[in-house]
Amino acid sequence: MAGFFNAATRVANQFQSLQQSVGSEFVNIVENSKFGNVLQGARSLQGIAQGVADFANGLADPSKLLSQFRSRNIFPGAEPEQSSRVSAEIAGGVERDWRVRLSIPGSMKGSKMFAPLGRTAGFVFPYTPTIYVQHSADYNSLQPVHTNYPFPVYENSRTDQFTVSGDFLVETAFEAEYWVAAVHFLRTITKMDYGGTGAPPPICRLNGYGDFVFNNVPVVITNFQIDLPAEVDYISTSLESQGISTNSANGKAISWVPSQSLISVTLQPIYSRRKVEKFNLNDFMNGSYIKDGDGFI
C-alpha cells in the first residue's frame, strides 16, 4: 500500500511542479490530451490510498478516526483555524470563559460521578448551543361599557422558561466520561431529597456569553431531553479513572455513549423574594446588577 500511495503521489506532485513552472495554458493542453486521463487517474488513486492510510491510522489511534474522515474532501484553505467548540477568551492575561455553563450546587460538588464536570467548573455545552429566550409583560384588558377602546391594565412581568439545546460529540475517553457525568447531573438536579431533608431540587447558576447576556442567573431545571440516535456509533466507557469502581451484576460497570447526540435543557429563572423586593428598575437599566451577581435578566 505504501508503494502504491507513493507512486500516485509522485505523478500528482510532478504535474503540480510542471504547472508552476510552465503556466496554466500548457497545463490545460495536457489535461485535455490523452495524458489528462492518466493524471486524473493518479489523483483518484492518490485519494483512495490516502483514505486507506487514514483508516489504518484510525485503527491505531481510534480517537482520531472520526476527525480524519470528517476532514476528507475539504477544499484547500478551508480548514478552520480553531476548533468548532466554544472556547474561552483571553483578555488582558485573564481567561474569560464565555461558554454556556450550568454550575454544580455546593451540596453536590463532592460527588465522584460529577468529577469530569469539575474540570470545566460545571456542566458546559462543548459546542455552541441554540437558546430561545422569551420575556413577557402581561396586561389585563379593562373595557368600560359604551367605549370604543379597552384600557390595558398592567399585571406583571416575567422571564419565561427557555431551552438550551446543544450537540455533544464524543471522540475521546474523557468526552465519553463527560457525557455520562452530564447526563447523571441532569438526572440528579431534577429530583428532590425525598427520603432525607425533603428539600426540593436545588438551584444552579447559568453563565454564558459574557456579563450582559447570562451572568450568574439563578435557574431551576424543569425539563431535559437526550436523544440516543440509532445511526451513530456507541463508545464504551467507565468512570474508573474518577475513582468509581462499582461493579454491576455482569462485572465491571461500563456504559455505551453515542458518538453524537443532542441534549436539550429547559430552564426557569427563579429569584428570592428578598432580592425581588429590593429590585430597582433604574439600577437594572444602568447595569448595576451585573457587578452584584444577582442574575436579573
Summary of the structure (lengths in Angstrom):
residues: 297
radius of gyration: 28.2
end to end distance: 60.7
largest distance: 94.4
contacts: 716
relative contact order: 0.10
helix: 37%
strand: 27%
